[in-house]
Amino acid sequence: MRGNWVRKKLSRGEPTVGCFLGLGSPHIAELLAHAGFDWLVLETEHSAVDIAQIEHMMMAMGGTGTIPIIRVMNADSIVIQRPLDAGALGILVPMVRTAADIESIVKCTRYPPVGARGFGPLRASQYTKDYAGYARDANDNILVSVIIETKEAIENIEEIVKVAGLDAVFLGLFDLSISYGLDPLEMPHREIDEAIVRTLAAAKGSGVAVGTGCSTPEELVRRKREGFNFLAFGSDYGLLGQSARVGLDAFRQSE
């Protein structure tokens, strides 16, 4: 089985950078992997991308060192198991609220006796060629990350980061703002800044990485300096749209 170097790096507290992919294109996945991102999150919660497209995107990334992580729709065991069997090396689970939620998610990613994942990796085991190696190494290589995007999760963050097997928490600031009754389009908010500080403090020394999304290079550098080490620089559609708008604005504003 391919080793998950990003998981090892995060466990040492070292920064990593990735990007979210929502367009479902293997070509874009391949392009951004070759661009040098440490990891790419393939989006299934807020996109129309299905498991077959995810598999093709991971195939396109196969010639690079980039680690594929799947943002699953929910914490259902089969929803988690399918992308892992297809070759994903990590999952990102939305809308978690408690330590018990995390414990259940970790069990879904681990084979017995430490977990409850059913055995049947297909592409992940090179179509059964590497059954023995995958069975031996999978528990130590699957990265488990979750999205902290509710007030309840922030209130439980000290317990959440103590769960064995959790590798990273990712602050979803838009939904977190909504959970606090705040307008996400008018950030920054004092309550959200306090939630960020609390999460970073809770995770410090725990071995659990903290991430969030950044839309500009300046924000990416600032968040890294603040102590974030699981940072996303935009999305495929965001980067594409932003680049297009910059050129169009320059053209339309020129004499």
C-alpha positions in Angstrom: 0.0 0.0 0.0 1.1 3.5 -0.8 2.3 5.3 2.3 0.5 8.5 3.5 3.3 11.0 3.9 0.8 13.9 4.6 -0.6 12.1 7.6 3.0 11.6 9.0 3.8 15.3 8.3 0.7 16.5 10.1 1.4 14.3 13.1 4.7 16.1 13.4 3.0 19.5 13.4 4.4 20.4 10.0 2.3 22.6 7.6 0.7 21.2 4.5 -1.3 22.8 1.7 -4.1 21.5 -0.5 -7.1 22.5 -2.6 -10.7 21.5 -2.9 -12.0 20.0 -6.2 -15.7 20.3 -7.1 -15.8 20.2 -10.9 -15.3 16.5 -11.2 -12.6 16.7 -13.8 -9.8 14.2 -13.9 -7.8 16.6 -16.0 -8.0 19.4 -13.3 -7.2 16.9 -10.6 -4.1 15.8 -12.6 -3.1 19.4 -13.3 -3.4 20.6 -9.7 -1.6 17.5 -8.4 1.3 18.2 -10.8 1.2 21.8 -9.6 2.5 20.6 -6.3 -0.3 20.5 -3.8 0.3 18.2 -0.9 -3.2 16.9 -0.9 -6.5 17.4 -2.8 -9.9 17.1 -1.4 -12.4 15.7 -3.9 -15.8 17.2 -3.1 -18.9 15.0 -2.9 -20.9 16.9 -0.2 -21.7 20.1 -2.1 -21.2 18.9 -5.7 -22.8 16.5 -8.2 -19.6 14.4 -8.3 -20.2 10.6 -7.8 -18.0 7.7 -6.8 -17.1 6.8 -10.4 -15.8 10.3 -11.1 -13.9 10.3 -7.8 -12.2 7.0 -8.9 -11.2 8.5 -12.2 -9.9 11.7 -10.6 -7.7 9.6 -8.3 -6.4 7.6 -11.2 -5.4 10.9 -12.8 -3.5 11.9 -9.7 -1.8 8.5 -9.5 1.4 9.6 -11.2 2.1 12.3 -8.6 2.8 12.4 -4.9 -0.4 14.2 -4.0 -2.6 12.5 -1.4 -6.3 12.1 -2.4 -8.8 13.0 0.4 -12.5 12.6 -0.1 -15.0 15.0 1.4 -17.8 12.5 2.0 -21.5 13.4 2.2 -22.0 12.2 5.8 -20.6 9.9 8.5 -22.5 6.8 7.3 -20.1 3.7 7.3 -20.7 2.8 3.7 -20.4 6.4 2.5 -16.9 6.4 4.1 -16.0 2.9 3.1 -16.6 3.2 -0.7 -14.0 5.9 -1.5 -11.4 4.2 0.7 -12.0 0.9 -1.2 -11.5 3.0 -4.4 -8.1 4.1 -3.2 -8.6 7.3 -1.2 -6.0 7.9 1.5 -8.1 10.1 3.6 -11.6 11.4 4.4 -13.0 14.7 5.4 -16.3 14.4 7.2 -18.8 17.3 7.5 -21.0 18.5 10.4 -19.4 16.6 13.3 -20.5 17.8 16.7 -19.1 15.6 19.5 -16.2 13.3 20.4 -18.6 10.4 20.0 -19.2 11.4 16.4 -15.4 11.2 15.8 -15.0 7.9 17.5 -17.6 6.4 15.2 -16.0 7.9 12.2 -12.5 6.6 13.1 -14.0 3.1 13.6 -15.4 3.2 10.0 -11.9 3.8 8.7 -10.1 1.0 10.6 -10.2 -2.7 10.2 -10.9 -5.0 13.2 -9.9 -5.4 16.0 -9.5 -1.6 16.4 -12.4 -0.7 14.0 -15.3 -2.0 12.1 -14.5 -1.4 8.5 -15.6 -4.2 6.2 -12.8 -5.7 4.1 -13.1 -5.4 0.4 -10.7 -3.0 -1.1 -10.7 -3.2 -4.9 -8.7 -0.5 -6.6 -7.1 0.3 -3.2 -5.5 -3.1 -3.2 -4.5 -3.1 -6.8 -7.5 -5.2 -7.6 -6.7 -7.8 -4.9 -3.0 -8.1 -5.9 -2.0 -6.3 -2.7 -4.7 -7.7 -0.3 -2.1 -8.7 2.3 -0.2 -5.4 2.2 -3.3 -3.3 2.3 -4.8 -5.3 5.2 -1.6 -4.8 7.1 -1.0 -1.1 6.4 -4.4 0.6 5.9 -5.1 1.3 9.5 -1.8 3.3 9.7 -2.3 5.2 6.5 -5.8 6.5 6.3 -6.0 10.1 7.3 -9.2 11.1 9.3 -10.2 14.7 9.2 -13.5 16.4 10.1 -15.1 19.7 9.5 -15.8 21.9 12.6 -18.7 24.0 11.5 -21.2 24.3 14.3 -21.2 26.1 17.7 -21.8 22.7 19.4 -18.5 21.3 17.9 -16.6 24.4 19.2 -18.1 23.8 22.6 -16.8 20.2 22.5 -13.5 20.9 20.7 -11.3 20.0 23.7 -12.8 16.5 23.9 -12.9 16.1 20.1 -9.1 16.6 19.6 -8.4 13.9 22.2 -10.1 11.2 20.1 -7.5 8.6 19.1 -7.2 8.2 15.3 -8.3 11.8 14.5 -5.6 13.5 12.4 -7.1 16.9 11.6 -9.9 19.3 12.2 -10.9 21.8 9.5 -12.7 25.0 10.4 -15.6 25.7 8.0 -16.0 29.4 8.8 -19.1 30.0 6.6 -21.3 27.4 8.3 -19.7 28.2 11.6 -20.8 31.8 11.3 -24.3 30.7 10.4 -24.4 28.4 13.4 -23.6 31.4 15.6 -26.4 33.4 13.9 -23.9 35.6 12.0 -23.6 36.6 8.4 -20.7 34.7 6.8 -20.4 37.3 4.1 -19.5 40.0 6.7 -16.6 38.3 8.4 -14.6 38.8 10.5 -16.7 38.3 13.6 -15.5 38.4 17.1 -17.2 35.1 18.0 -15.6 33.3 15.1 -12.1 34.7 15.9 -12.6 33.4 19.4 -13.6 30.0 18.1 -10.4 29.9 16.0 -8.2 30.8 18.9 -10.0 28.2 21.1 -9.5 25.5 18.4 -5.8 26.2 17.9 -5.3 26.2 21.7 -7.1 22.9 22.1 -5.2 21.2 19.3 -1.8 22.4 20.4 0.4 19.5 21.5 -2.4 17.0 20.7 -1.0 15.8 17.4 -4.2 16.9 15.7 -3.7 19.4 12.8 -6.0 22.4 12.4 -7.0 23.7 8.9 -9.2 26.1 7.2 -9.7 27.5 3.7 -7.9 30.5 2.3 -8.8 32.5 -0.8 -5.6 34.6 -1.3 -1.9 34.0 -1.0 -1.8 36.7 1.8 -4.4 34.8 3.8 -2.6 31.5 3.3 0.6 32.9 4.7 -1.2 34.6 7.6 -3.1 31.5 8.6 0.2 29.5 8.5 1.8 31.9 10.8 -1.1 31.7 13.2 -0.5 28.0 13.6 -2.8 26.3 11.0 -1.1 23.4 9.3 -3.9 21.8 7.2 -4.5 24.7 4.8 -6.6 24.8 1.7 -5.8 27.3 -1.0 -9.1 27.8 -2.8 -10.9 25.4 -5.0 -10.6 24.4 -8.6 -13.7 26.5 -9.6 -12.6 29.4 -7.4 -9.0 29.5 -8.8 -10.3 29.3 -12.3 -13.0 31.9 -11.9 -10.6 34.3 -10.0 -8.0 34.0 -12.7 -10.5 34.7 -15.5 -12.0 37.7 -13.7 -8.5 39.3 -13.2 -7.8 39.1 -16.9 -11.3 40.3 -17.9 -11.2 43.2 -15.4 -7.8 44.3 -16.7 -9.1 44.2 -20.3 -12.2 46.1 -19.6 -10.5 48.8 -17.5 -7.7 49.5 -20.0 -7.8 52.5 -22.2 
